[in-house]
Amino acid sequence: MGQLPNGVARRIIAAIKEQIHSGVYQPGDRLPSTRAFATDWGASRTTVTAAYGQLIAEGYLTTRPGSRAIVAQGLGVAAAPTASSADAPRYLSAFALRLLALPAPAAAQTARIADFRYGDLSGADFPVLAWRRALTRASLRRAPQLRYGDPQGSAALRNALQAYLWRARGISCTPDRIVIVNGSQQGLDLCARLLLDPGDPFVIENPGYVLARHCFVAAGGVAVPVPVDADGLRTGSLPTARLAYVTPSHQFPLGSVLSAARRRALLAWAARTRAYVIEDDYDGEYRHDIAPIPPLQTLDPASVIYAGTLSKTLSPTLRLGYLVVPAALSRAFVEAKRLTDRHTPLPEQDALADLLASGAYERHVRSIRRRNTERRAVLLQALADLCPAVTIAGADTGLHVVAWIDGVAADREPAIIETARAAGVGLYPVSPMYDATEPRPAAAGFVLGYAGLDPDALRRGVAVLATVLAEHRRIG
Ligand SMILES: Cc1ncc(COP(=O)(O)O)c(C=O)c1O
């Protein structure tokens, strides 16, 4: 046994034990090297070696020659700490209280057979080589200084997006109207902060996109749910409101397309009441059976804030999206973006600009669209073959469908989800997308996302779903 640990070594020993007991270091985790630990603590390497030696002697750590110390197996790790009054916040802002009052969205499941979670893409669809090449090119273009970028987004990306939006969506805008954001979610958050004060009413589709609704409610907005039907948002009697959030190309989640007459009515309402319309064109690239639908933005660029995302074509993990804002709002969005996070990471912006400018992005979109059209065909065929008493909505565009379970009441959704989960299938109910104060369809319904699943998993997932539904129909 070496020297007795000195004061610093004793503090290191106590700190590591505390980290092990509280579960920060788990059995099997590697500790930092003695050199790295010594640098972090401003201690000598001899002191850290003595501390590690003592922990090995007490059975907390194990080592093998030449490798870093490892936390020993079988040590008691503290249970997750329970909330006590000491853990409660001292105070919270009104924003935080509104935020915490919102229901948390369903957590992702780990499903053995198929997880129909909407929003996932298949990892196999990501253009790994093209993205790596573009990122490498971006990082090799060394700037003399590493300097914060433009909060609005890199000029290269905004120029490339301007051209892409014109080609792909018929949007005509100058780059100074485009703001690059970390996913359209950040765009919605900026809209909430810039356009809503506490107590302001906002129009939201019912059912609708929960994370948009939550953004506006957290900002203090008062939701005015407006029902949707086969022609999208019902514009017959729109209330006075600051803004309306809509998904006109593919209503989320039910899938209808906002009709031409209602587009005109919505824009006339916005012009008359001086409201803004937020057009979330989240999956505009995916049209299966219908012709391209020009965005609302093209009809009235002064009323519409257009939100686009790369989450449905490249990856939701990248957190890349963009807004096309009315000229009058451009400065407010740029300054809000600056205060939020300075700007979206530049290497990713440059890589995306490269993909767009080289044509690689559009090639990729054609390929992923083809693959998702195939997945959709497999899903619809399997549902038709195996689940006869299920009505499908919203299959013309997008990456999900809604399955209404005829003859099974909505209050059975949780039980069906539980049985499906036990059988290895992740299901997500449509209920949370409805405003709790408004009437909703009597039948159970599920949002089936298919872009993350291969054809075999889709077929097997639907087979399980069919068995689960048959079981629940028997129970009644
Ligand atoms: C209606 C809607 N809008 C936008 C998004 C994309 O959000 P983001 O760009 O933040 O990933 C989603 C993702 O599921 C969505 O369903």
The ligand as a Tripos MOL2 file, in Angstrom:
@<TRIPOS>MOLECULE
LIG
   16    16     1     0     0
SMALL
NO_CHARGES

@<TRIPOS>ATOM
      1 C1        -47.1280   19.6920  -37.9880 C.3       1 LIG1
      2 C2        -45.6410   19.6480  -37.8460 C.ar      1 LIG1
      3 N1        -44.9250   20.7450  -38.0570 N.ar      1 LIG1
      4 C3        -43.5820   20.7400  -37.9750 C.ar      1 LIG1
      5 C4        -42.8970   19.5910  -37.6590 C.ar      1 LIG1
      6 C5        -41.3870   19.5860  -37.6960 C.3       1 LIG1
      7 O1        -40.8260   20.2160  -36.6410 O.3       1 LIG1
      8 P1        -39.2660   20.5330  -36.6250 P.3       1 LIG1
      9 O2        -38.9190   21.2780  -37.8770 O.co2     1 LIG1
     10 O3        -39.1340   21.3870  -35.4240 O.co2     1 LIG1
     11 O4        -38.5380   19.2490  -36.5190 O.co2     1 LIG1
     12 C6        -43.5880   18.4450  -37.3780 C.ar      1 LIG1
     13 C7        -42.8470   17.2540  -36.9670 C.2       1 LIG1
     14 O5        -43.3190   16.2410  -36.6550 O.2       1 LIG1
     15 C8        -44.9910   18.4580  -37.5020 C.ar      1 LIG1
     16 O6        -45.7150   17.3700  -37.2880 O.3       1 LIG1
@<TRIPOS>BOND
     1     1     2 1
     2     2     3 ar
     3     2    15 ar
     4     3     4 ar
     5     4     5 ar
     6     5     6 1
     7     5    12 ar
     8     6     7 1
     9     7     8 1
    10     8     9 2
    11     8    10 1
    12     8    11 1
    13    12    13 1
    14    12    15 ar
    15    13    14 2
    16    15    16 1
@<TRIPOS>SUBSTRUCTURE
     1 LIG1         1 GROUP 0 **** ****
